[in-house]
């Protein structure tokens, strides 16, 4: 019996392949933005780990910034 990949397995494999293709061309970039607007780790990046691009914001200096 032949195994068929689910849609999510196929998409995950496609994103891994995308990260490998673009990461090989840009080994100095830690994260790669996918066509699905998600960040993928570059498998060819060998530098020091940095913050995730979605959380690369300055720290809040106020004690309670969301209080009204």
DOBA-8205 format. One record per atom (N, C-alpha, C): residue in three letters; atom name; x, y, z. Coordinates in steps of 0.1 Angstrom, whole numbers, plus 5000, padded with zeros to 4 digits. Each point is the difference from the previous one (the first is absolute). Last residue first. Layout:
DOBA-8205
<"ALA"; "CA"; <X; Y; Z>>
...
This chain:
DOBA-8205
<"UNK"; "N"; <4942; 5513; 5315>>
<"UNK"; "CA"; <4993; 5012; 4995>>
<"UNK"; "C"; <4997; 5009; 5012>>
<"UNK"; "N"; <5040; 4961; 4987>>
<"UNK"; "CA"; <4990; 5005; 5009>>
<"UNK"; "C"; <4993; 5013; 4995>>
<"UNK"; "N"; <5038; 4974; 4981>>
<"UNK"; "CA"; <4987; 4999; 4994>>
<"UNK"; "C"; <4988; 5004; 5010>>
<"UNK"; "N"; <5049; 5002; 5009>>
<"UNK"; "CA"; <4998; 5007; 4988>>
<"UNK"; "C"; <4986; 4999; 4995>>
<"UNK"; "N"; <5027; 4997; 5046>>
<"UNK"; "CA"; <4988; 4994; 4996>>
<"UNK"; "C"; <4996; 5007; 4987>>
<"UNK"; "N"; <5043; 5010; 5017>>
<"UNK"; "CA"; <4996; 4989; 5009>>
<"UNK"; "C"; <4988; 4992; 4995>>
<"UNK"; "N"; <5034; 5025; 4965>>
<"UNK"; "CA"; <4989; 5003; 5010>>
<"UNK"; "C"; <4997; 4988; 5008>>
<"UNK"; "N"; <5030; 4998; 4964>>
<"UNK"; "CA"; <5007; 5006; 5012>>
<"UNK"; "C"; <4989; 5004; 5010>>
<"UNK"; "N"; <5006; 4960; 4960>>
<"UNK"; "CA"; <4991; 5011; 5005>>
<"UNK"; "C"; <5007; 5006; 5012>>
<"UNK"; "N"; <5029; 4977; 4960>>
<"UNK"; "CA"; <4993; 4997; 5013>>
<"UNK"; "C"; <4991; 5012; 5004>>
<"UNK"; "N"; <5013; 4991; 4948>>
<"UNK"; "CA"; <5006; 5005; 5012>>
<"UNK"; "C"; <4991; 4997; 5012>>
<"UNK"; "N"; <5000; 4967; 4958>>
<"UNK"; "CA"; <4994; 5013; 5003>>
<"UNK"; "C"; <5007; 5005; 5013>>
<"UNK"; "N"; <4998; 4957; 4970>>
<"UNK"; "CA"; <5011; 5009; 5000>>
<"UNK"; "C"; <4995; 5014; 5002>>
<"UNK"; "N"; <4975; 4957; 4994>>
<"UNK"; "CA"; <5002; 5005; 5014>>
<"UNK"; "C"; <5012; 5010; 5001>>
<"UNK"; "N"; <4988; 4977; 4959>>
<"UNK"; "CA"; <4987; 5005; 5005>>
<"UNK"; "C"; <5001; 5006; 5014>>
<"UNK"; "N"; <5039; 4979; 4979>>
<"UNK"; "CA"; <4996; 5013; 4994>>
<"UNK"; "C"; <4986; 5005; 5004>>
<"UNK"; "N"; <5033; 4972; 5032>>
<"UNK"; "CA"; <4991; 4996; 4989>>
<"UNK"; "C"; <4995; 5014; 4994>>
<"UNK"; "N"; <5048; 4999; 5024>>
<"UNK"; "CA"; <4985; 5000; 5003>>
<"UNK"; "C"; <4992; 4996; 4988>>
<"UNK"; "N"; <5049; 4981; 5000>>
<"UNK"; "CA"; <4995; 5013; 5003>>
<"UNK"; "C"; <4985; 4999; 5004>>
<"UNK"; "N"; <5048; 4967; 4997>>
<"UNK"; "CA"; <4986; 5002; 4999>>
<"UNK"; "C"; <4996; 5013; 5005>>
<"UNK"; "N"; <5047; 4991; 4976>>
<"UNK"; "CA"; <4994; 4999; 5013>>
<"UNK"; "C"; <4985; 5002; 4999>>
<"UNK"; "N"; <5023; 4980; 4956>>
<"UNK"; "CA"; <5003; 5011; 5010>>
<"UNK"; "C"; <4994; 4998; 5013>>
<"UNK"; "N"; <4996; 4974; 4957>>
<"UNK"; "CA"; <5009; 4995; 5010>>
<"UNK"; "C"; <5004; 5011; 5011>>
<"UNK"; "N"; <4962; 4984; 4957>>
<"UNK"; "CA"; <5005; 5011; 5009>>
<"UNK"; "C"; <5008; 4994; 5011>>
<"UNK"; "N"; <4975; 4976; 4966>>
<"UNK"; "CA"; <5014; 5002; 4997>>
<"UNK"; "C"; <5006; 5011; 5009>>
<"UNK"; "N"; <4953; 4986; 5000>>
<"UNK"; "CA"; <5008; 4988; 5004>>
<"UNK"; "C"; <5015; 5002; 4997>>
<"UNK"; "N"; <4960; 5036; 5013>>
<"UNK"; "CA"; <5009; 4997; 4989>>
<"UNK"; "C"; <5009; 4988; 5004>>
<"UNK"; "N"; <4949; 5012; 5018>>
<"UNK"; "CA"; <5014; 5000; 5003>>
<"UNK"; "C"; <5008; 4996; 4988>>
<"UNK"; "N"; <4952; 5024; 4996>>
<"UNK"; "CA"; <5006; 4987; 5001>>
<"UNK"; "C"; <5015; 5002; 5004>>
<"UNK"; "N"; <4949; 5028; 5001>>
<"UNK"; "CA"; <5014; 5001; 5001>>
<"UNK"; "C"; <5006; 4985; 5001>>
<"UNK"; "N"; <4953; 5020; 4975>>
<"UNK"; "CA"; <5005; 4994; 5012>>
<"UNK"; "C"; <5016; 5000; 5000>>
<"UNK"; "N"; <4966; 5012; 4964>>
<"UNK"; "CA"; <5002; 5011; 5010>>
<"UNK"; "C"; <5004; 4994; 5014>>
<"UNK"; "N"; <4995; 4977; 4957>>
<"UNK"; "CA"; <4989; 4999; 5008>>
<"UNK"; "C"; <5000; 5010; 5012>>
<"UNK"; "N"; <5036; 4993; 4969>>
<"UNK"; "CA"; <4989; 5005; 4992>>
<"UNK"; "C"; <4987; 5000; 5008>>
<"UNK"; "N"; <5046; 5003; 5029>>
<"UNK"; "CA"; <4994; 4991; 4989>>
<"UNK"; "C"; <4989; 5007; 4993>>
<"UNK"; "N"; <5046; 5017; 5026>>
<"UNK"; "CA"; <4986; 5002; 5000>>
<"UNK"; "C"; <4994; 4992; 4988>>
<"UNK"; "N"; <5045; 4992; 5032>>
<"UNK"; "CA"; <4995; 5002; 4987>>
<"UNK"; "C"; <4985; 5002; 5000>>
<"UNK"; "N"; <5046; 5003; 5036>>
<"UNK"; "CA"; <4986; 4997; 4998>>
<"UNK"; "C"; <4997; 5004; 4985>>
<"UNK"; "N"; <5045; 5005; 5016>>
<"UNK"; "CA"; <4995; 4990; 5009>>
<"UNK"; "C"; <4986; 4995; 4996>>
<"UNK"; "N"; <5042; 5019; 4969>>
<"UNK"; "CA"; <4987; 5004; 5005>>
<"UNK"; "C"; <4994; 4989; 5008>>
<"UNK"; "N"; <5042; 4997; 4975>>
<"UNK"; "CA"; <5002; 5009; 5011>>
<"UNK"; "C"; <4987; 5006; 5006>>
<"UNK"; "N"; <5005; 4969; 4961>>
<"UNK"; "CA"; <5003; 4994; 5013>>
<"UNK"; "C"; <5002; 5009; 5012>>
<"UNK"; "N"; <4977; 4999; 4950>>
<"UNK"; "CA"; <5002; 5010; 5010>>
<"UNK"; "C"; <5004; 4994; 5014>>
<"UNK"; "N"; <4992; 4973; 4961>>
<"UNK"; "CA"; <5005; 5012; 4993>>
<"UNK"; "C"; <5003; 5011; 5010>>
<"UNK"; "N"; <4982; 4960; 5016>>
<"UNK"; "CA"; <5013; 4996; 4994>>
<"UNK"; "C"; <5006; 5013; 4993>>
<"UNK"; "N"; <4956; 5002; 5017>>
<"UNK"; "CA"; <5010; 5000; 5011>>
<"UNK"; "C"; <5014; 4997; 4994>>
<"UNK"; "N"; <4961; 4997; 4973>>
<"UNK"; "CA"; <5004; 5013; 5003>>
<"UNK"; "C"; <5011; 5002; 5010>>
<"UNK"; "N"; <4985; 4956; 4989>>
<"UNK"; "CA"; <5003; 5007; 4988>>
<"UNK"; "C"; <5005; 5014; 5002>>
<"UNK"; "N"; <4983; 4975; 5037>>
<"UNK"; "CA"; <5012; 4995; 4995>>
<"UNK"; "C"; <5005; 5007; 4988>>
<"UNK"; "N"; <4957; 5009; 5016>>
<"UNK"; "CA"; <5010; 5006; 5009>>
<"UNK"; "C"; <5014; 4995; 4996>>
<"UNK"; "N"; <4964; 4983; 4976>>
<"UNK"; "CA"; <5001; 5014; 4997>>
<"UNK"; "C"; <5011; 5006; 5009>>
<"UNK"; "N"; <4988; 4956; 5008>>
<"UNK"; "CA"; <5007; 5001; 4987>>
<"UNK"; "C"; <5003; 5014; 4997>>
<"UNK"; "N"; <4972; 4992; 5036>>
<"UNK"; "CA"; <5014; 4995; 5003>>
<"UNK"; "C"; <5009; 5002; 4988>>
<"UNK"; "N"; <4954; 5007; 4994>>
<"UNK"; "CA"; <5006; 5011; 5007>>
<"UNK"; "C"; <5015; 4997; 5004>>
<"UNK"; "N"; <4974; 4966; 4979>>
<"UNK"; "CA"; <5003; 5011; 4991>>
<"UNK"; "C"; <5006; 5012; 5007>>
<"UNK"; "N"; <4986; 4964; 5027>>
<"UNK"; "CA"; <5011; 4996; 4991>>
<"UNK"; "C"; <5004; 5011; 4990>>
<"UNK"; "N"; <4962; 5007; 5026>>
<"UNK"; "CA"; <5012; 5000; 5008>>
<"UNK"; "C"; <5012; 4996; 4993>>
<"UNK"; "N"; <4959; 4996; 4978>>
<"UNK"; "CA"; <5003; 5014; 5002>>
<"UNK"; "C"; <5013; 5002; 5008>>
<"UNK"; "N"; <4982; 4957; 4995>>
<"UNK"; "CA"; <5005; 5004; 4987>>
<"UNK"; "C"; <5005; 5015; 5001>>
<"UNK"; "N"; <4978; 4980; 5037>>
<"UNK"; "CA"; <5013; 4994; 4998>>
<"UNK"; "C"; <5007; 5005; 4987>>
<"UNK"; "N"; <4955; 5013; 5008>>
<"UNK"; "CA"; <5009; 5007; 5010>>
<"UNK"; "C"; <5014; 4994; 4999>>
<"UNK"; "N"; <4966; 4980; 4974>>
<"UNK"; "CA"; <5003; 5013; 4995>>
<"UNK"; "C"; <5010; 5008; 5009>>
<"UNK"; "N"; <5004; 4947; 5001>>
<"UNK"; "CA"; <4989; 5009; 5002>>
<"UNK"; "C"; <5004; 5014; 4994>>
<"UNK"; "N"; <5020; 4954; 4980>>
<"UNK"; "CA"; <5002; 5011; 5010>>
<"UNK"; "C"; <4988; 5008; 5001>>
<"UNK"; "N"; <5004; 4947; 4987>>
<"UNK"; "CA"; <4998; 5013; 4994>>
<"UNK"; "C"; <5001; 5011; 5012>>
<"UNK"; "N"; <5018; 4946; 4989>>
<"UNK"; "CA"; <4997; 5010; 5009>>
<"UNK"; "C"; <4997; 5014; 4993>>
<"UNK"; "N"; <4995; 4947; 4982>>
<"UNK"; "CA"; <5008; 5012; 4999>>
<"UNK"; "C"; <4994; 5010; 5010>>
<"UNK"; "N"; <5000; 4944; 5000>>
<"UNK"; "CA"; <4992; 5012; 5000>>
<"UNK"; "C"; <5009; 5012; 5000>>
